[in-house]
Amino acid sequence: MESRTAYDTVILAGDIGGTNANFALIGKKGATFEKILDRRYGTKDEPSLAACLRRFLDAAGEAAPSFPPDLCCVSGAGPVKAGRIELTNAAWSIDSSEIEREFSIPARVINDFTAVSYGVLLLDPADRTQLLPVTRADGSFPAQSPDGVRLVIGAGTGLGVGYVVRVGERTQAFPSEGGHVTLPAWDRDTREFSAWLEKRFGFVPGAEAGVSGMGISNLHEFLCQRSGCAADSPILAAPPAERPAMISKTAHAGTDANAVRALELFVELYARVASDHAASFLPGGGVYLAGGIAAKNERFFLEGARFRSAFEGNYREHIRAILAETPVWIARDYDVSLYGAANAAVVLS
């Protein structure tokens, strides 16, 4: 383990999800961030953020006593108001003033997708262990504009959307609620799926209803009902939280045609949502597909240029040209949120 003098700053980074609360000590030296120590806790097993954070700091005090944090940044799902998030997927709240009061560390609270957006800034497009290019059908890949807008879209439990803008010497990430734009529909399958969801929700469905873990489950259930095999599906008999992973596993094995088609449709819908946002933001800096689903199902994104072909479609020629010149990557680094929180702590301090 490096000595404390190896780093300019040590940041306590946190990423709070509905299932896991992840914390890390991350050292910054120049423009480089390095993880010193990390721990994961079950969100539902902890009574509060303060209690969980205390556990981590006690563990860090034993395992890495030479690295007390200088700054803290914690991300969570939900809008930030006056330095506080009322989590949408857990019973906790995250409050920067509470962290500062309890632990005497300058603290900042940010939206979870803002953290992801700051994290992708640290990824190296030349390193395929970090970013996987989503190439065109002919195998080529568009050039990136280093100072262009970067669009970050991540399908996981839900669907997050954020963007990163560089103005002069300052780069800043912004959250959005872009995961709730209208779900695209353009052919028989997607139109029937959209109509099926509309009956369920009583209103035109949002993108997240098809492009997320929940979306994969919805797609599979729709296809099973349409084919008349819903009563015989072991996946539909499983608890809802377990279904997306089961669908993915079954689709990769090729043993369930509805599971295969559900993942294919998921990728096509993902591409169309990304395309719509790309037409809005013109992300010359690239589109980054974050969240675990894309990284775990790369084959379905890449085979037959499925994602890229759907992404580049548009009724206007000049928009097709813009989309064809927009680079797209799958983010493979599962620690991107923690590194992003560390980066935000420094950039925003």
C-alpha positions as CSV (number, residue, x, y, z in Angstrom):
1,M,0.0,0.0,0.0
2,E,1.3,3.5,-0.9
3,S,2.2,6.0,1.8
4,R,0.0,9.0,2.4
5,T,2.5,11.3,0.7
6,A,1.8,9.4,-2.6
7,Y,-1.5,11.3,-2.9
8,D,-2.4,15.0,-3.1
9,T,-5.9,14.2,-1.7
10,V,-7.7,11.3,-0.3
11,I,-11.5,11.2,-0.9
12,L,-14.1,9.1,0.8
13,A,-16.5,8.2,-2.0
14,G,-19.9,6.5,-1.6
15,D,-22.5,5.1,-4.0
16,I,-25.8,4.2,-2.4
17,G,-28.2,2.0,-4.3
18,G,-31.3,0.2,-3.4
19,T,-29.4,-3.1,-2.9
20,N,-25.8,-2.1,-2.0
21,A,-24.0,0.8,-0.3
22,N,-20.5,1.0,-1.7
23,F,-17.7,3.0,-0.1
24,A,-14.1,3.6,-1.0
25,L,-11.1,5.6,-0.1
26,I,-9.7,6.9,-3.3
27,G,-6.3,8.7,-3.6
28,K,-5.7,11.4,-6.2
29,K,-2.3,12.2,-7.5
30,G,-2.3,14.8,-10.3
31,A,-5.0,13.7,-12.7
32,T,-4.9,10.0,-11.6
33,F,-7.3,8.4,-9.1
34,E,-6.5,5.2,-7.4
35,K,-8.6,3.0,-5.1
36,I,-7.0,2.4,-1.7
37,L,-9.7,0.5,0.0
38,D,-13.4,-0.4,-0.6
39,R,-16.2,-2.1,1.2
40,R,-19.8,-3.1,0.3
41,Y,-22.8,-3.3,2.6
42,G,-26.4,-4.3,2.2
43,T,-28.5,-1.1,2.1
44,K,-31.5,-2.8,3.7
45,D,-29.4,-4.2,6.5
46,E,-28.2,-0.7,7.7
47,P,-30.4,1.6,9.7
48,S,-29.0,4.8,8.3
49,L,-26.2,6.3,6.2
50,A,-24.4,7.5,9.3
51,A,-24.3,4.0,10.8
52,C,-23.1,2.5,7.5
53,L,-20.5,5.2,7.0
54,R,-19.3,4.7,10.6
55,R,-18.8,1.0,9.9
56,F,-16.7,1.8,6.8
57,L,-14.6,4.4,8.5
58,D,-13.9,2.0,11.4
59,A,-12.8,-0.7,8.9
60,A,-10.7,1.9,7.1
61,G,-9.1,3.0,10.3
62,E,-7.9,-0.6,10.9
63,A,-7.0,-1.5,7.3
64,A,-5.6,1.8,6.1
65,P,-4.9,4.0,9.2
66,S,-2.5,6.3,7.2
67,F,-5.3,7.5,4.8
68,P,-7.8,9.7,6.7
69,P,-10.1,11.3,4.0
70,D,-9.8,15.0,3.2
71,L,-13.1,15.2,1.3
72,C,-16.3,13.2,1.0
73,C,-18.8,12.8,-1.8
74,V,-21.7,10.4,-1.7
75,S,-24.1,9.7,-4.6
76,G,-27.6,8.3,-4.5
77,A,-30.8,7.9,-6.7
78,G,-33.0,11.0,-6.5
79,P,-32.9,14.8,-7.0
80,V,-30.5,16.8,-4.7
81,K,-32.2,19.6,-2.7
82,A,-30.1,21.7,-0.4
83,G,-27.4,19.1,-0.2
84,R,-29.9,16.3,0.6
85,I,-31.3,13.3,-1.2
86,E,-34.4,11.4,-0.2
87,L,-33.5,8.1,-1.8
88,T,-36.1,6.7,-4.2
89,N,-34.9,3.1,-3.7
90,A,-34.1,2.9,0.0
91,A,-35.5,4.1,3.4
92,W,-32.5,6.4,4.0
93,S,-31.7,9.9,3.2
94,I,-28.3,11.3,2.4
95,D,-27.5,14.7,3.9
96,S,-24.2,16.5,3.4
97,S,-24.6,18.6,6.6
98,E,-25.2,15.4,8.6
99,I,-22.0,13.8,7.2
100,E,-20.0,17.0,8.1
101,R,-21.5,17.2,11.5
102,E,-21.0,13.5,12.4
103,F,-17.5,12.9,10.8
104,S,-15.9,16.4,10.4
105,I,-15.2,15.9,6.7
106,P,-16.2,18.4,4.0
107,A,-19.0,16.6,2.2
108,R,-21.0,16.8,-1.0
109,V,-24.0,14.9,-2.1
110,I,-24.7,14.3,-5.8
111,N,-27.2,12.4,-7.9
112,D,-26.1,8.9,-8.8
113,F,-26.0,9.5,-12.5
114,T,-24.0,12.7,-12.0
115,A,-21.4,10.5,-10.3
116,V,-21.4,8.1,-13.3
117,S,-21.0,11.1,-15.6
118,Y,-18.0,12.4,-13.7
119,G,-16.7,8.8,-13.7
120,V,-16.7,8.4,-17.5
121,L,-14.4,11.4,-17.8
122,L,-11.7,9.3,-16.1
123,L,-12.1,6.3,-18.5
124,D,-9.6,5.8,-21.4
125,P,-11.2,5.2,-24.8
126,A,-8.1,3.4,-25.9
127,D,-8.3,0.8,-23.0
128,R,-10.9,-1.9,-23.9
129,T,-11.0,-3.1,-20.4
130,Q,-12.6,0.2,-19.5
131,L,-14.6,1.1,-22.6
132,L,-15.7,-1.2,-25.4
133,P,-16.4,0.5,-28.8
134,V,-19.7,-0.2,-30.4
135,T,-18.6,-0.3,-34.0
136,R,-20.5,0.3,-37.2
137,A,-21.6,-2.7,-39.3
138,D,-18.3,-2.4,-41.4
139,G,-16.2,-2.5,-38.2
140,S,-15.3,1.2,-38.3
141,F,-15.6,3.6,-35.4
142,P,-16.2,7.4,-35.5
143,A,-13.7,9.8,-34.2
144,Q,-14.3,11.5,-30.8
145,S,-14.4,15.3,-30.4
146,P,-12.4,15.7,-27.1
147,D,-14.2,18.9,-26.1
148,G,-17.7,17.8,-27.3
149,V,-20.7,17.1,-25.1
150,R,-20.7,13.6,-23.6
151,L,-24.0,11.7,-23.2
152,V,-24.2,9.1,-20.4
153,I,-27.0,6.6,-20.5
154,G,-27.2,3.7,-18.0
155,A,-29.8,0.9,-17.8
156,G,-29.7,-0.9,-14.5
157,T,-32.5,-1.2,-12.0
158,G,-33.9,2.0,-13.7
159,L,-32.7,4.1,-16.5
160,G,-30.4,7.1,-15.9
161,V,-29.4,9.8,-18.3
162,G,-26.8,12.6,-17.8
163,Y,-24.5,14.7,-19.8
164,V,-21.1,16.3,-19.5
165,V,-20.2,19.8,-20.9
166,R,-16.9,21.4,-21.2
167,V,-16.7,25.2,-21.2
168,G,-13.3,26.7,-21.2
169,E,-11.2,25.0,-18.5
170,R,-14.2,23.8,-16.6
171,T,-16.0,20.5,-17.1
172,Q,-19.3,19.9,-15.4
173,A,-21.8,17.0,-15.3
174,F,-25.5,17.5,-15.2
175,P,-28.3,15.1,-14.2
176,S,-31.6,14.8,-16.0
177,E,-34.8,12.8,-15.9
178,G,-34.2,11.6,-19.4
179,G,-35.0,8.0,-18.5
180,H,-38.6,9.0,-18.4
181,V,-39.0,10.3,-22.0
182,T,-41.6,8.5,-24.1
183,L,-40.7,4.9,-25.0
184,P,-40.0,4.7,-28.7
185,A,-42.2,2.5,-30.9
186,W,-41.6,2.0,-34.7
187,D,-42.5,-1.5,-35.7
188,R,-45.1,-4.2,-34.9
189,D,-43.3,-5.6,-31.8
190,T,-42.5,-2.2,-30.2
191,R,-46.0,-0.7,-31.0
192,E,-47.7,-3.7,-29.5
193,F,-45.4,-3.6,-26.5
194,S,-46.1,0.1,-26.0
195,A,-49.8,-0.5,-26.2
196,W,-49.5,-3.4,-23.7
197,L,-47.6,-1.1,-21.2
198,E,-50.1,1.7,-21.7
199,K,-52.9,-0.6,-20.5
200,R,-50.9,-1.5,-17.5
201,F,-49.9,2.1,-16.5
202,G,-52.9,4.0,-17.8
203,F,-50.7,6.4,-19.8
204,V,-48.2,6.3,-22.6
205,P,-45.1,4.5,-21.1
206,G,-41.7,6.0,-20.5
207,A,-38.4,4.7,-21.7
208,E,-37.5,3.1,-18.4
209,A,-40.4,0.7,-18.7
210,G,-38.6,-1.0,-21.6
211,V,-34.9,0.0,-21.0
212,S,-34.0,-1.2,-17.5
213,G,-34.0,-4.4,-15.5
214,M,-37.7,-3.9,-15.1
215,G,-37.9,-3.3,-18.8
216,I,-36.4,-6.7,-19.6
217,S,-38.9,-8.3,-17.3
218,N,-41.7,-6.4,-19.0
219,L,-40.6,-7.4,-22.5
220,H,-40.3,-11.0,-21.5
221,E,-43.8,-11.1,-19.9
222,F,-45.3,-9.3,-22.9
223,L,-43.8,-11.8,-25.3
224,C,-44.9,-14.8,-23.2
225,Q,-48.4,-13.5,-23.0
226,R,-48.5,-12.8,-26.7
227,S,-47.3,-16.3,-27.6
228,G,-49.7,-17.9,-25.1
229,C,-47.0,-19.5,-22.9
230,A,-47.1,-17.2,-19.9
231,A,-48.7,-19.9,-17.6
232,D,-45.8,-22.3,-18.3
233,S,-42.9,-19.8,-17.8
234,P,-40.7,-20.6,-14.8
235,I,-39.3,-17.1,-15.1
236,L,-42.7,-15.5,-14.6
237,A,-43.1,-17.7,-11.5
238,A,-40.0,-16.3,-10.0
239,P,-39.9,-13.2,-7.8
240,P,-39.8,-10.0,-9.9
241,A,-36.3,-9.0,-8.7
242,E,-34.8,-12.2,-9.9
243,R,-36.3,-12.2,-13.4
244,P,-33.9,-9.9,-15.3
245,A,-30.9,-12.1,-14.5
246,M,-32.8,-15.3,-15.3
247,I,-33.9,-13.9,-18.7
248,S,-30.4,-12.8,-19.5
249,K,-28.9,-16.2,-18.5
250,T,-31.6,-18.1,-20.5
251,A,-31.2,-15.8,-23.5
252,H,-27.4,-16.4,-23.6
253,A,-28.0,-20.2,-23.4
254,G,-30.5,-19.9,-26.3
255,T,-33.0,-22.1,-24.6
256,D,-36.0,-19.7,-24.5
257,A,-37.0,-17.9,-27.7
258,N,-39.0,-15.3,-25.7
259,A,-35.9,-14.5,-23.5
260,V,-33.7,-14.2,-26.6
261,R,-36.2,-11.8,-28.3
262,A,-36.7,-9.9,-25.1
263,L,-33.0,-9.1,-25.0
264,E,-32.9,-8.2,-28.7
265,L,-35.8,-5.8,-28.3
266,F,-34.2,-4.4,-25.1
267,V,-31.1,-3.5,-27.1
268,E,-33.0,-2.0,-30.0
269,L,-35.1,0.1,-27.6
270,Y,-32.0,1.2,-25.7
271,A,-30.4,2.2,-29.0
272,R,-33.5,4.3,-30.0
273,V,-33.6,6.0,-26.7
274,A,-29.9,6.8,-27.0
275,S,-30.4,8.0,-30.5
276,D,-33.2,10.4,-29.5
277,H,-31.0,11.9,-26.7
278,A,-28.1,12.1,-29.1
279,A,-30.2,14.2,-31.5
280,S,-31.0,16.5,-28.6
281,F,-27.5,16.9,-27.2
282,L,-25.3,16.3,-30.3
283,P,-22.7,14.5,-28.2
284,G,-19.5,14.7,-30.3
285,G,-17.6,13.6,-27.2
286,G,-19.5,10.3,-27.4
287,V,-22.3,8.2,-25.9
288,Y,-21.4,6.1,-22.9
289,L,-23.6,3.1,-22.1
290,A,-23.1,2.7,-18.3
291,G,-25.0,0.4,-15.9
292,G,-24.4,-3.3,-15.5
293,I,-26.8,-4.6,-18.1
294,A,-24.9,-3.5,-21.2
295,A,-21.6,-4.8,-19.8
296,K,-23.1,-8.2,-19.0
297,N,-24.8,-8.6,-22.4
298,E,-22.3,-7.2,-24.8
299,R,-22.9,-10.0,-27.3
300,F,-26.5,-8.8,-27.9
301,F,-25.4,-5.3,-28.4
302,L,-22.6,-6.1,-30.9
303,E,-23.9,-9.1,-32.9
304,G,-25.1,-8.0,-36.3
305,A,-24.4,-4.4,-35.3
306,R,-27.7,-4.6,-33.5
307,F,-27.3,-1.5,-31.3
308,R,-25.5,0.6,-33.9
309,S,-28.0,-0.1,-36.7
310,A,-30.9,0.9,-34.5
311,F,-29.0,3.9,-33.1
312,E,-28.3,5.4,-36.6
313,G,-31.8,5.2,-37.9
314,N,-33.8,8.4,-38.5
315,Y,-36.3,9.8,-41.0
316,R,-34.0,12.8,-41.8
317,E,-30.8,12.3,-43.8
318,H,-28.8,15.0,-41.9
319,I,-29.7,13.4,-38.5
320,R,-28.6,10.0,-39.8
321,A,-25.3,11.6,-40.8
322,I,-24.8,13.1,-37.3
323,L,-25.6,9.8,-35.6
324,A,-23.3,7.9,-37.9
325,E,-20.4,10.1,-36.7
326,T,-21.3,9.8,-33.0
327,P,-19.0,7.4,-31.1
328,V,-20.6,4.9,-28.7
329,W,-18.9,2.9,-25.9
330,I,-20.0,0.3,-23.4
331,A,-18.5,1.2,-20.0
332,R,-17.0,-1.9,-18.5
333,D,-15.6,-0.4,-15.3
334,Y,-18.0,-1.3,-12.4
335,D,-16.3,1.2,-10.1
336,V,-17.2,4.1,-12.3
337,S,-19.7,5.6,-9.8
338,L,-17.1,5.6,-7.0
339,Y,-14.4,7.1,-9.1
340,G,-17.0,9.6,-10.4
341,A,-17.9,10.6,-6.8
342,A,-14.2,11.1,-6.1
343,N,-13.7,13.2,-9.2
344,A,-16.8,15.3,-8.4
345,A,-15.5,15.9,-4.8
346,V,-12.4,17.5,-6.3
347,V,-14.0,19.3,-9.3
348,L,-16.8,20.8,-7.2
349,S,-14.9,21.7,-4.1
